[in-house]
Amino acid sequence: MSSSPFSLWVYLSQTPLLWLTVTLLVYAATDAVSQASGRNPLVNPVLHATWIIGAFLWVTGTSYTTYFGGAQFVHFLLGPATVALAVPLYENRHQVVTAIVPMAVALVVGCIAAIVSVVVLAQLAGLPEVVVLSLAPKSVTAGVAMGIAESLHADPSLTAVAVIITGIMGAIVVTPLMNAIGIRDFRARGFAVGLASHGIGTARAFQVDAIAGVFAGIAMSLNALITALLVPVLVTLLVK
């Protein structure tokens, strides 16, 4: 009888529904705390859900493969969620059209800055070439970044970690940083965080302002395309 709870846990831990439930419950709890805090940047639900679930997997000795077997449904929803960004984009299309030229300039400059800065700093820190290459596409969404890393013969797993850290850091610092430097235009604020911090930054932008979210979504999407084109060129020039 004393072994029955353990046996029950072994059974449940192999059930995909358990990890889907854990993921949804933890995120719902952290999001509720974030909302109660007035969406304080330091109470970012993605940040806290990540370490809570990670700690839970470590304590229970659960492998990532087992966990992902249940949580992959949430991963699947990333696609529809990205497509759904077209709805607010269409509703605010007039504001988008009037800002096409500055967006195009900011996109190119921001993309180059994101790539060059991390590559140069990584080399100055003496990091191995494979790490430098893995960090180069850190500012685009994970699926695209990992594909770029594979094309560079880098480490996609390391790239995925860099992408997540970049997104969380961007989501945390964007509001206080923009306030500190006096940028009040939500179009610029949203575009900046979407370009630098992909989906996690875009989610944060929507929490702050709908227009910021729209422009963050545009930046996230276009930056994935531009980064895929520029990373191979820039790393060839910079990595020695």
N, C-alpha and C positions, 0 to 999 in steps of 0.2 A: 504494500500500500504506500510505503514511504517513497517508493521510486515512481509512483504514478504521476506526480507533478512534472518530474524530469522527463518522463516518457511523453507526456502531453506536450511539453515544450519542444522536444525533438520532432514530434509530428508537426506541430504548428510552424516551426521554423523552416520547414521544407515546403510549406504551403505558400504559393505566390500571393494569395490574398492577404496574408499577414503583413507582408512588407509594403504592399500598396496601402493598407490601412494605417500602418505606422507612419508612412510618409505623409499621408493626407492629414492625419491627426496632429503630427508634430508641426507641420506647416500651418495648419489652422490655429494651433495654440500660439505659435510665435507671431503669426499675423495679428491675432487678437491683442497680444501684448503690444505690438507695434502700433496698432490703432489706438489703444488706450494711452500710449505715450505721446499721441499727437503726431505720429509718424516721425519720431525722432530718428535721424540718420543712424545713430549708434544702435538702434533697436531694429536693425534690418532683418526681416523674417528669413531671408535666404541664408544670411550669415549664421544665425543662431540655429535654424533648422539643420544646417549642414553639420555643425559640430555636435549637436545633440544626437542626430542619427548616427554619426560616425562613432561617438562614444558608446552608443547602444550596441552597434555592431561589434566594437572591440570587446566590450564586457561580455557579450554573449558568444564571442568566437565565431561570428557569422562572416563568411566570405563575401566579397563584393559581388561575385558571380551569383551567389544565392540571393542576395538582396536585390540585384538588378532584375533577376527573373520575375520578381513581383512588381518592382517599381517601374518596369519598362513601359507600362501603360501611360504613366505620367510623361515619360520621355517621348512617347508617340504623340502626345498632345502638343508638344512644342511646335510641330508643323502646322496644325490648324490654328494655334494661337498666333503664329507669325502671319499666316494668311489673313487672320481676322484684323490685323493692323490696317488692312486696306479700308475698313469701314470708317474709322475716324479720319483717315487720310482723305477719303472722298468727301466727307462732310466738311473738311477744312481746305478743300482744294484751291480755293481762291487765294488764301494766305500763302499756300505753298508755291503757287505760280509766281506770285510777286517777289518771292525770295529765291528764285532759281539761281540767279547769277552768284549772289554771295554764298549760297549753299555749295555750288560747284567749286568755288575757290576754296572755301573752308574744308570741303571734302578732300581735295588733293593735298592741301597743306597739312591738314590734320593727320591724314593717312601716312604721309611721308614722315612727319614728326614722330608718330607713334612707333614706326618701324625703326627709324634711324636712332632715336633716343635709346631704346632698349638694347639694340645691337651694340651701339658704341659703349654704353655703360656696362654691359655684360662683358665686353672685351677688356675694358679698363679694369674690371674686377678680376680678370684672369680666368674666367669660366671656360670650360672645354667647348670646343666648336659645336659639338652636338647640342649642348645646352643653349648656346647662343642662337643656333638655328631654331631650336624648339620654342624659344621665347619670341622670335620675330613676329609671328602672327597673333600675338596675345590679345589684340583688341577687337577681334571678330568672334562671332558666335562659334561655339565649340566644334560643331560638325565641320564647318568650313576650315577652321584653324587646324584641326587634326588632319584634314585632307591636304592642306598646304604643307604641314610638317612631314607627312609621308612623302610628298613629292620632293622635299629637300633632304630626304633620308635622315630626318631628325627623329625625336622620340614623341609620338603622338600623345602618350600618357602624360608626359611632362608638360606638353602644350596644353592639354585639357586642364591641368592644375593651374597653370599660369593664367588661362582664360578665366577660370572661376575666381581666382584671387583678384585679377584685374577688375572684373565686374563688380565684385563686392566692395573693393576699395573705392571705385568710382561712385557707386551708389551712396556710400557713406560720406564722401568728401564733397560731392557736387554742390549740394545746397549751401553749406557754410562757406565753401570756396567762392561760389558765385556771389553770395551776399557780401563777402569780404572785399571782393574786387569791384563791386558795384555794377554787375551785369544784371539788369532787371528784365530784359527782353526774354520772354519764355521761349521764343523761337530759337534764340542763340543758346540758351541754357540747355534746352532739350537736345538740340543738334550736337552740342559738345559732348554731353554724357552718352548719347547713343553711339557716337563715333568712337569714343574712347572705351566705353564699358558695355557695349553690345546689349544683349537682352536683359541682363540684371539692371543695368543703368536705365534702360528704357522703361522697365517696370517701375523703377523709382520715379522717373519723370512723370509717368501717368498718375502716380500718387500725389504729386505736387500740383500739376496743372495739365489739363487736357491738351492744350496747344503744345506744351513742352513734350508731352508723350508722342504726339503726331510727328514732330520734327525729330525726336529721338529715334522713332521707328524708321523714318526715311534714312537717317544717317547710318543706322545699324545695317540696313539692307544694302545701301550703296557701298558702304565701307567694305563689306564682305567681297564684293566684286572687285573693287579697286585694289584691295590688299592682295587678293589672289593674283592680280596682274603685276603688282609692284614688288612684292616680297622677293621673288626669284631674282629680279633685276638688282634690287638694292643690296641683298645679301652677297651677291656676286661681287659688287663693288666694295662692300664694307668688310666682309669677313676675310681675314687673311691668316 
